[in-house]
Amino acid sequence: MLAKYLAKARENTLPTAATCIDNPFDLEEATRSSPYHMAIDQKLTGGLIDILRSNKELFQGKAKGFDMEKALLAKSIHGFEKAVSIVS
């Protein structure tokens, strides 16, 4: 609900950034079930890599628990998610 609000309100909100944890949207399934699944997968992966690259300093360090280089070289949503997902 908060993510939807922030997406709609955009510049009219106080927060400058937010993240969704345990988002019910399954990126892998979304990219598999579309007739354009390969193009969607590549676009989403490229977008996530761009976001990660733009904010690299926030995500660096072994203490963060994921493989930055592997994520930046990912060729699919599955590869990106595998590199950055942290299971606690």
HELIX and SHEET records of a PDB file:
HELIX    1   1 LEU A    2  ALA A    9  1                                   8    
HELIX    2   2 ARG A   10  ASN A   12  5                                   3    
HELIX    3   3 LEU A   27  SER A   33  1                                   7    
HELIX    4   4 HIS A   37  SER A   54  1                                  18    
HELIX    5   5 LYS A   56  PHE A   59  1                                   4    
HELIX    6   6 LYS A   62  LYS A   64  5                                   3    
HELIX    7   7 MET A   68  LEU A   72  1                                   5    
HELIX    8   8 ILE A   77  VAL A   84  1                                   8    
END                                                                             
